[in-house]
Amino acid sequence: MWLYASHARRLVDRRLEEGFVRRVTTVYVGTVVLYASAVLLSLVDYRLGLAVCVGLTLIYLLPPKPPVYVRKSA
């Protein structure tokens, strides 16, 4: 959903800095990759997959970074 919303700023505030949107996209895509690796790890040992999932959940409990907006030139 984020990729759809952020592509060409369809549903994302246009005042957000491009770097901020790129960082959020990287985090979301990275999280999907880590969850997929947790599924594969669980085929080897369920505890490894569970540990990755719990770790990712704990990371999402951290407070989010505040959005960064484009500064208007004076």
C-alpha positions in Angstrom: 0.0 0.0 0.0 2.8 2.4 0.8 4.5 1.8 -2.6 1.2 2.7 -4.3 0.6 5.7 -2.1 4.1 7.1 -2.4 4.6 6.4 -6.1 4.5 9.8 -7.9 3.1 11.2 -4.6 -0.4 9.9 -5.2 -1.5 9.9 -1.6 1.4 11.4 0.2 1.7 15.0 1.3 3.6 16.8 -1.5 5.3 19.0 1.1 7.3 16.0 2.5 11.0 15.9 1.5 11.9 13.3 -1.1 14.6 11.9 1.2 12.1 11.3 4.0 9.7 9.5 1.7 12.7 7.4 0.3 13.7 6.5 3.9 10.2 5.4 4.8 10.0 3.4 1.6 13.3 1.7 2.4 12.1 0.8 5.9 8.9 -0.7 4.7 10.5 -2.7 1.9 13.2 -3.9 4.3 10.6 -5.0 6.8 8.8 -7.1 4.1 12.1 -8.7 3.2 12.9 -9.5 6.8 9.4 -11.0 7.4 9.9 -13.1 4.2 13.3 -14.3 5.6 11.5 -15.1 8.9 9.2 -17.4 7.0 12.1 -19.1 5.3 14.0 -19.4 8.6 11.0 -20.9 10.3 11.3 -23.8 7.8 14.7 -24.5 9.3 13.8 -23.8 13.0 10.6 -22.2 14.1 12.4 -20.4 16.9 14.6 -18.4 14.5 11.6 -17.3 12.5 9.7 -16.4 15.6 12.7 -14.4 16.9 12.9 -12.3 13.7 9.1 -11.6 13.9 9.3 -10.6 17.6 12.3 -8.4 16.9 10.5 -6.6 14.0 7.4 -6.1 16.2 9.5 -4.6 18.9 11.1 -2.2 16.4 7.7 -1.1 15.3 6.9 -0.2 18.9 9.5 2.5 18.9 8.2 6.0 18.3 8.3 7.0 14.7 10.6 9.7 13.3 8.8 13.0 12.8 8.1 13.9 9.2 10.5 16.2 7.4 8.9 18.9 5.2 10.4 21.0 2.4 11.4 24.4 3.7 9.9 27.3 1.9 12.5 29.7 0.5 12.2 33.2 2.0 
